[in-house]
Amino acid sequence: MSRNSRMTFKTALSATIGAALLSTTALAQNFDAQRIEAARKEGALTFYSANLPELLQALVAKFNTRFPFVKVEIVRLANPPLIARVEAEATANRLTADLMETTDLNDAKKLENIFDDAYAPPNAKDYPAAAQISKRFWPMCGAAYVVMVNTALVKTMPTKLDDLLDPALKGKVGTVVPGAGGTSWSAALMQRVVKGEDYWKKFADQKPLTFQSSVPLGTAVASGELLMGFAPLIAVAPIQKQGAPVAAIGLDEGIPTSVTAGAVTKTAKNPNAARLFLDWATSAEGQAAYTELGCASVLPGQSLPTAMKVNSGKVWVTPFAEYADRQPGWVAEWNKMYGVNQ
Amino acid sequence: MTDAAVRIAATVPAAPARGHRGLAGRLWIAALLALLTGLVLYPMFMLLLGAMSSVGPLSADFSIWAINFDRLYAIATHATAQRALMNSFITCGLGTVVALIIGLFFAWLTERTDTPGKKIIGVVGLFPLFVPPLVAAIAWSLLGSPRTGLLNTIIAATGLPFRLNMFSYEGIIFVFGVYYAPYVYLFAAAALRNMDASLEEAAAIAGVGPMKTLFTITMPVIAPALGSAALLCFVVTLGVWGVPAILGTQAKIPSITTYIYTLFQGNPPDHAGAAAASIYLVLITGMGVLLQRWLHSSRNAVTVTGKSTRPRVMPLGKWKYVTLGVGIVYLLVAVVIPMLALMFIAFRRFIFVASFEAMFDFSLFGLNNFQNLFANPYTMLSIWNSLIVGVTTAALGSVLCFALGYTIVRTRLPGRSALDVVATLPVAVPSLVIGISYLWAWIVVPIGLYGTLGILVLASLARYLPDAMKSMTGTLGQAHRELEEASWICGTGVLATIARIILPITWSGVAAAALLIFVLSIREYGATLFLYNNRTILMPLMLVQLIEVSTLGSVAAYSLLQVAVLMGLTLVGWVIAKAGKRIGTARKSKHIQPEGANA
């Protein structure tokens, strides 16, 4: 190696180390130093969540590369039993959760009093008003609803909601019932709000197969049993990763996206660790981690997940007021229209 | 007291009065009753309380002063509930008929014909017990989904015009029938083996043909045993959630169990409604169990006692190869084809199969699903947790069963009948309902049981106690009275007599009870479905979770893993039980030897 090249190498090395230090400092400055220290002392966190288990594990792994001193214990349940458990534990004064993430905002609102109202993420004001549920719950994963298509069987990709009304698709499309949870309800809400009252009726005339959750729908499309169906992106991404011929299409009308909501409990044994986790999860860095795992962030400036083929790139953030008010009546109406017994 | 226990108790001498009728005896009964109250009665009470509230006992709005019958009435008159119940009657009823035909055929084949390899067929006929119904339903959903099921892909390649559709009433009935046939087979084979064959012999001497003998003599004689087996099969399938959940949901065929599950897990959940529907399910199941016991103890007990003649073996001539063929077809349908389907999907990178030729595109096969599965920390945790729960439940269960069995069968302590009634009560309570009642019972008690493996152990113990009790009381009733009496005469106390005499000679029954509890608690999910979290996940619960949140490849891979672990652990348990039995026999011989030597 020549002297010049050694100089160059040294310079490059110094520059890299310097940049890395600067970058670490810059990132560290994003988070409150006192909170980091307090969280370090607590060293642990109990995180109740209704999100997908694999996503949670990957997310916590990313958090731990940043803050390795906080051991996160995940307690994962589907949303209804999670809410029931939190309510029962709180009633018995034995709530063990420091942090909770729910996928249904209505449920979250009912339990509002057991969560800390003194905490807000540093960038709370950056989030759109529609995603601000209350002063206790903060947006975490943006669950985007797409059209999942079997690309081995469908040559022309849908671009608009009306494309799913093609008579050739009759009996070969599917959807998750809106009563199954917050994300499927958001998708149904968007269809009716954007396309008008009769879109549900027209789609019902297509005799879609209805599913209680997104995974069997994903399986039906991936196997070719169905040609396409409405599904959350986080359910499509793992199937795509296997190499299956499926695509996730964001339609021109917008990509219905409802946020999962996170809150720190009032009785948290590790409040600083819980707050640090939420600080990180709601930050640009945390939202980028979510995006990598298939969530569509509602934080402005974030890119869309790579698993999704998007026409318009427009995220339709579910307005919480409508989400909450319309849910009981419209879900019952939908069930009747589609012959779903619930 | 159960009928079997009544008969046994009548023939067995009571333990010395001085030890049992005193204060210690009463305290012993009180302690057992208190234990059973916590294990069975208290959770059932909470379930009833939930059904008579508007919000369920977990809610902050729950008040004991606001109990009413509104939800019970609302569920009884709800169209979906009625439809779900009707569907359960149809699928479980017809599934039982199919199980009866298959089970009876196998019993006749192994007990009354000269079919080659009938002993092997007898063992093979029990193989479906190693395939949990949930796994069977998953496998058949892969084989028989209407457009792209693997069997349909093969049928399409042959140019045949028809297709299978497992997402239908027929699909549910088929899976129930095939996978619950071993229950009928066990009952029917035992009845055929034990029946007095002199009637069949007389018919043969009178020149009656073998088939006519079968339908006019054999079948009527074992009819009560068959009726009892059919009712048991019907009652057990009525409480199954997995099969209708996998095959019925897509076809909009709700069953009573999927209806309860939807109410409980729905959005928003209706806990009180779920409890009310559960109460109806308990009542229906309870009636079925009572009827089954009545059948089992009435005519059957009379007709199937002692035997004066060895049963005549029916020479089938060339037809024996047909019966052999039918046995092989059953094995293929019940075990081989479903396992091959699971392996095909588990080892394939993704599920899409464009054509028959594409099934053999080996470039698409790999270990990805297994790699993903073992990269998931919960996979090994679920196996480990299952081992802990299985072993703990089996250990506690066998001790409790022995204590209860001994008290009920071999003592005349006041209150022993109440013990018998309470201990056998859960047989009429479907597993899913046990789970709900345990959730409500223990979450509010501040002893830290909820969210631990402990609550899974207790729920499994409560649910499988009656099954193990049946085996235990039978064994205790057969124990020699002289040995126990001799021990008392020699001045040995009750506990020492139990330890030195009774336990060694009834070891096989204790081991059988332990093995049964172990297998059921690592195979079934119903009792623990509402009680687990990711830290306390068990194998069958992990499978349920994968069905809800993961790819079909992972589900298939885990199903195979579960079947392999289940078979492996059962084999280990069986070897341990056998070894224990040998030790027990050796100890028994040692105890008996002096008498023999004196003689």
Boltz contact constraints between the chains, C-beta under 6 A:
constraints:
  - contact:
      token1: [A, 52]
      token2: [B, 549]
      max_distance: 6.0
  - contact:
      token1: [A, 75]
      token2: [B, 533]
      max_distance: 6.0
  - contact:
      token1: [A, 76]
      token2: [B, 534]
      max_distance: 6.0
  - contact:
      token1: [A, 77]
      token2: [B, 533]
      max_distance: 6.0
  - contact:
      token1: [A, 80]
      token2: [B, 265]
      max_distance: 6.0
  - contact:
      token1: [A, 80]
      token2: [B, 267]
      max_distance: 6.0
  - contact:
      token1: [A, 80]
      token2: [B, 269]
      max_distance: 6.0
  - contact:
      token1: [A, 84]
      token2: [B, 58]
      max_distance: 6.0
  - contact:
      token1: [A, 88]
      token2: [B, 58]
      max_distance: 6.0
  - contact:
      token1: [A, 88]
      token2: [B, 443]
      max_distance: 6.0
  - contact:
      token1: [A, 91]
      token2: [B, 60]
      max_distance: 6.0
  - contact:
      token1: [A, 92]
      token2: [B, 444]
      max_distance: 6.0
  - contact:
      token1: [A, 179]
      token2: [B, 267]
      max_distance: 6.0
  - contact:
      token1: [A, 181]
      token2: [B, 267]
      max_distance: 6.0
  - contact:
      token1: [A, 212]
      token2: [B, 249]
      max_distance: 6.0
  - contact:
      token1: [A, 213]
      token2: [B, 548]
      max_distance: 6.0
  - contact:
      token1: [A, 215]
      token2: [B, 549]
      max_distance: 6.0
  - contact:
      token1: [A, 219]
      token2: [B, 552]
      max_distance: 6.0
  - contact:
      token1: [A, 222]
      token2: [B, 351]
      max_distance: 6.0
  - contact:
      token1: [A, 222]
      token2: [B, 352]
      max_distance: 6.0
  - contact:
      token1: [A, 223]
      token2: [B, 148]
      max_distance: 6.0
  - contact:
      token1: [A, 223]
      token2: [B, 351]
      max_distance: 6.0
  - contact:
      token1: [A, 223]
      token2: [B, 352]
      max_distance: 6.0
  - contact:
      token1: [A, 224]
      token2: [B, 148]
      max_distance: 6.0
  - contact:
      token1: [A, 224]
      token2: [B, 352]
      max_distance: 6.0
  - contact:
      token1: [A, 225]
      token2: [B, 145]
      max_distance: 6.0
  - contact:
      token1: [A, 225]
      token2: [B, 147]
      max_distance: 6.0
  - contact:
      token1: [A, 225]
      token2: [B, 148]
      max_distance: 6.0
  - contact:
      token1: [A, 238]
      token2: [B, 551]
      max_distance: 6.0
  - contact:
      token1: [A, 239]
      token2: [B, 551]
      max_distance: 6.0
  - contact:
      token1: [A, 242]
      token2: [B, 349]
      max_distance: 6.0
  - contact:
      token1: [A, 242]
      token2: [B, 350]
      max_distance: 6.0
  - contact:
      token1: [A, 243]
      token2: [B, 349]
      max_distance: 6.0
  - contact:
      token1: [A, 243]
      token2: [B, 350]
      max_distance: 6.0
  - contact:
      token1: [A, 244]
      token2: [B, 350]
      max_distance: 6.0
  - contact:
      token1: [A, 244]
      token2: [B, 352]
      max_distance: 6.0
  - contact:
      token1: [A, 245]
      token2: [B, 352]
      max_distance: 6.0
  - contact:
      token1: [A, 341]
      token2: [B, 80]
      max_distance: 6.0
  - contact:
      token1: [A, 341]
      token2: [B, 254]
      max_distance: 6.0
